[in-house]
């Protein structure tokens, strides 16, 4: 296989970082909207906070569905669809006038879009791209959650103070539509094979080849302790003899 100078897996990491940055940042910015909505409509704090609880339930219910869809259709089809759902939910949330609107738009529609773009589908993709640097790549992707929370919450607060909470929802909708939708549709890939590469360093790692061996050779049944180092193997034999 041709050895490339740049590994496309890092593009997937960058796109995944931005996706989690927006999706989870929007989820945890609800506290900022919570204060503004309670102040405007005078709803009880318990009733208004219930929308976030409904959103958590929606995440739990949609997670198996999202996992099934990412395995079947891949990120280039699923993530843009999730971005559309999230955009529609944010636009609808800007028109909230009743408490049930908040429960439906934030608790169900926005939650379904966030769940589609959340960390569960990403953590099924990243391991396909990296072997030796899998921990580093996963950590970089998941750091988007903290960065998104740290940046979007103050941003939403600034927009709310200047233009109101309805405008803040529309700003978030525009960011999702014009940033997350195109980059996931254009740059995301399911696996290295989609771009003609192999996991990490542009070739199959030797460790993986040593584990799998020659595919034409039938698998052998290994005896207990066969793959252990000599010292551990000797200890295992003593334990086995004591057992009997």
C-alpha positions in Angstrom: 0.0 0.0 0.0 1.2 3.5 -0.8 2.7 5.3 2.2 1.1 8.7 2.6 2.8 11.8 4.1 -0.3 12.8 6.0 -2.6 10.6 8.0 -6.3 11.5 7.5 -7.2 10.2 11.0 -6.1 13.6 12.4 -8.7 15.3 10.2 -11.3 13.0 11.7 -10.1 14.0 15.2 -10.4 17.7 14.4 -13.9 17.3 12.9 -15.0 15.2 15.9 -13.5 17.7 18.3 -15.5 20.5 16.7 -18.7 18.4 16.6 -18.5 17.6 20.4 -17.5 21.2 21.1 -20.8 22.4 19.6 -23.2 19.5 20.6 -22.2 19.1 24.2 -21.5 22.8 24.7 -25.1 23.5 23.7 -26.4 20.9 26.1 -24.5 22.3 29.1 -25.3 25.9 28.2 -28.9 25.2 29.2 -28.3 26.8 32.6 -27.7 30.2 31.0 -31.0 30.0 29.1 -32.7 28.6 32.2 -32.2 31.8 34.1 -33.4 34.0 31.2 -36.5 32.0 30.5 -37.5 31.8 34.2 -37.0 35.6 34.4 -39.2 36.3 31.4 -42.1 33.8 32.0 -42.0 33.4 35.8 -42.3 29.6 35.6 -41.2 27.7 38.7 -37.6 26.7 38.7 -38.5 23.0 39.2 -40.9 23.0 36.2 -38.4 24.8 34.0 -35.5 22.5 35.1 -37.7 19.5 34.3 -36.9 20.1 30.6 -33.3 19.2 31.2 -34.4 16.0 33.0 -36.5 15.1 30.0 -33.5 15.7 27.8 -31.4 13.3 29.8 -34.1 10.6 29.5 -34.2 11.3 25.7 -30.4 10.8 25.6 -30.8 7.5 27.3 -33.5 6.3 25.0 -31.9 7.5 21.8 -28.4 6.1 22.6 -29.0 2.5 21.4 -30.7 3.9 18.2 -27.7 6.2 17.6 -25.3 3.3 18.0 -27.3 1.2 15.5 -27.4 4.0 13.0 -23.7 4.8 13.2 -22.9 1.2 12.5 -25.2 1.0 9.6 -24.9 4.4 7.8 -21.6 5.9 9.1 -20.8 9.4 10.2 -21.1 11.1 6.8 -24.8 10.4 6.7 -25.7 10.3 10.4 -23.9 13.4 11.6 -25.3 15.9 9.1 -28.8 14.5 9.9 -28.2 15.1 13.5 -27.0 18.6 12.7 -30.3 19.3 10.9 -32.3 18.0 13.9 -30.3 20.2 16.3 -30.7 23.2 14.0 -34.5 22.7 13.8 -34.7 22.3 17.6 -32.7 25.4 18.3 -34.8 27.5 15.8 -38.0 26.1 17.4 -36.7 26.9 20.9 -36.3 30.5 19.9 -40.1 30.6 19.5 -41.0 29.1 23.0 -44.1 30.6 24.5 -45.4 27.8 26.7 -43.8 25.4 29.1 -44.6 22.3 27.0 -42.8 24.0 24.1 -39.6 23.9 26.2 -40.1 20.2 27.1 -40.7 19.2 23.4 -38.1 21.5 21.7 -35.3 21.2 24.2 -36.2 17.9 25.9 -36.8 15.9 22.8 -35.9 17.6 19.5 -32.6 19.3 20.6 -31.7 16.3 22.7 -32.1 13.9 19.7 -29.8 16.1 17.6 -27.2 16.3 20.4 -27.4 12.5 21.0 -26.7 11.9 17.3 -23.6 14.1 17.5 -22.6 13.0 21.0 -19.5 11.0 22.2 -21.0 7.6 21.8 -20.9 7.4 18.0 -17.5 9.2 18.0 -16.0 6.6 20.3 -17.0 3.9 17.9 -15.2 5.7 15.1 -11.9 6.8 16.6 -10.6 3.3 17.5 -10.9 2.4 13.9 -8.4 5.1 13.0 -5.8 4.7 15.7 -3.9 1.8 17.3 -0.8 3.0 19.2 -2.1 6.6 19.6 -5.7 5.6 20.3 -5.7 7.1 23.8 -4.3 10.4 22.6 -6.8 10.7 19.8 -9.7 9.8 22.0 -8.5 12.3 24.6 -8.3 15.1 22.0 -11.7 14.4 20.7 -13.3 14.3 24.2 -11.6 17.5 25.2 -14.1 19.2 22.9 -16.8 18.6 25.5 -15.0 20.7 28.2 -13.8 23.3 25.7 -17.4 23.7 24.3 -18.8 24.1 27.8 -16.2 26.6 28.7 -16.7 28.7 25.6 -20.3 28.4 24.6 -21.8 29.1 28.0 -20.2 32.6 28.3 -20.9 33.3 24.7 -24.6 32.5 25.1 -24.6 34.7 28.2 -23.1 37.6 26.3 -25.6 37.3 23.5 -28.5 36.9 25.9 -27.5 40.1 27.7 -27.1 42.0 24.4 -29.9 40.6 22.2 -32.0 38.3 24.3 -32.2 34.5 24.8 -34.2 34.0 21.5 -31.4 35.5 19.5 -28.9 33.3 21.4 -30.8 30.2 20.2 -30.7 31.5 16.6 -26.9 32.1 16.9 -26.3 28.6 18.0 -28.6 27.3 15.2 -26.5 29.2 12.6 -23.2 27.8 14.0 -24.5 24.3 13.8 -26.0 24.7 10.3 -23.0 26.5 8.8 -20.2 24.8 10.6 -21.1 21.3 11.9 -23.3 20.3 9.0 -20.8 21.0 6.2 -17.6 19.7 7.9 -19.3 16.4 8.9 -20.8 15.9 5.5 -17.5 16.7 3.6 -14.6 15.6 5.8 -15.9 12.8 8.1 -15.1 9.2 7.3 -16.0 5.9 8.8 -12.6 4.1 8.6 -9.1 4.5 7.0 -10.1 2.2 4.2 -12.5 4.9 2.9 -9.4 7.1 2.0 -7.1 4.2 1.1 -5.0 4.2 4.3 -4.3 1.8 7.1 -4.7 2.5 10.8 -1.9 4.8 12.0 1.4 5.5 10.3 -0.2 4.6 7.0 0.5 0.9 7.4 -0.7 -2.0 9.5 1.1 -2.0 12.9 3.5 -5.0 13.4 1.8 -5.7 16.7 -1.5 -6.3 14.9 0.1 -8.5 12.4 1.8 -10.5 15.1 -1.5 -11.0 16.9 -3.5 -12.0 13.8 -0.8 -13.9 12.1 -1.2 -15.4 8.6 -4.9 -15.5 7.7 -4.3 -18.7 5.8 -3.1 -20.5 8.9 -5.9 -22.2 10.9 -6.1 -20.9 14.5 -4.4 -23.0 17.2 -5.8 -23.7 20.6 -3.3 -22.3 23.0 -2.6 -24.1 26.3 -2.9 -22.1 29.6 0.2 -20.0 30.2 1.4 -20.5 26.6 1.6 -16.8 25.9 3.0 -15.8 29.3 6.7 -14.9 29.9 8.9 -17.8 31.3 8.6 -16.5 35.0 4.9 -16.2 34.9 4.6 -19.5 33.0 6.5 -21.3 35.8 4.3 -19.6 38.5 1.2 -20.6 36.6 2.4 -24.3 36.4 2.8 -24.3 40.2 -0.6 -22.9 40.8 -2.1 -25.4 38.4 -0.4 -28.3 40.1 -1.5 -27.1 43.6 -5.1 -26.9 42.3 -5.0 -30.6 41.3 
